[in-house]
Amino acid sequence: MLKKKISIHDIARELRVSATTISFVLNGKAEEKRISQPVKERIQAYVKEIGYQPNLVAKSLRTGETRILGMLVEDIDNPFFSGIAKIIEANAYKQQYKIFFSSTENDPEKAKALIQTFRERQVDGYIIAPCHGIEDSIRQLLHDNCPVVLFDRYYEGIATSNVIVENYQGTYKAVQHFIENDFAQIALVTLDSDQMQMTDRLNGYCDAMKNAQLTDCILRLPYRSSEDDIRQNIRNFLQSNPHIEAVLFATNYLANNGIQAIIALNKQIPDDIAVISFDDSPYFSMFSPTITAIVQPVQTISELVIEKMLSMLKDKHAKRTAETRVLPVELVVRKSSVRKKEQATAVV
């Protein structure tokens, strides 16, 4: 026979206090409601003793809150997104919120289905690194006054709160660094994507090359490519363009696969081909040679995202103004982008 689930009213009868008093204690409002310390401690001790678990569904119906946030990223395995998710989760937990994570894999149908699932679970807010094709889903969330914060990329023409970085300036600076180190045949390996952050990185590269009166050389790879295909396509690209002296990779996973392709061709970094990655990796400082990277401010991005979300949740009826925060990136120079004669001044 199934054991009856203990309710808040059962506890009230046992302790001879009102269910409302117990609710205030369990929800951390004992001091606010002037409940005495002895009563508070007696309730807490008894709840712990019997292992009481509140009915979260009933609680959400009473309060209109689930204390859960939905977070969508491109790929939770990517160090950039996992790093941001970890910091956001820690900060949310301090405010008694939990995070549901999901990866969209830049698939709009999957992203729309996940947003619908979050809606059915009645999450309190949405933190999203959006992919192309879910604009209508975002508009509907905003229309329904749902708290939404976008990061890493956003949509022009949709008034949202966004946290992004200087993607254009990052690749522009990387090309300038190559040129300052006497590399002129500079290639870009990027994704065939119209996402804003990828477009900005492409434009930064193209403008830097044009302003230096250099000829661009670009490989665009499909997003949904296996690692084997990425490596093979980069190998073919480098073999077809033997004049290339330096390569800028538009993401860290393209850089990881590109470095393997360069090694497979028996090329030396940076002697034969210099390398810079947009976005760092925990392993780049341990590679031999170490890999120069355009570093995004993961800590600041994360803190701004959760700060904005918590602000929205605190005052749900306030008029929400669209705001875009653009953060600078840093070019961390290591040995992969500096000619050997100048490596004494490079960051190791």
Helices and strands as residue ranges (DSSP letters): H 8-15, H 19-26, H 37-50, H 56-63, E 68-73, H 79-94, E 98-103, H 108-120, E 125-128, H 135-143, E 148-151, E 161-165, H 167-180, E 186-191, H 196-211, E 218-221, H 227-240, E 246-249, H 252-264, E 274-278, E 292-295, H 298-314, E 323-327, E 330-332, G 335-337, G 340-345
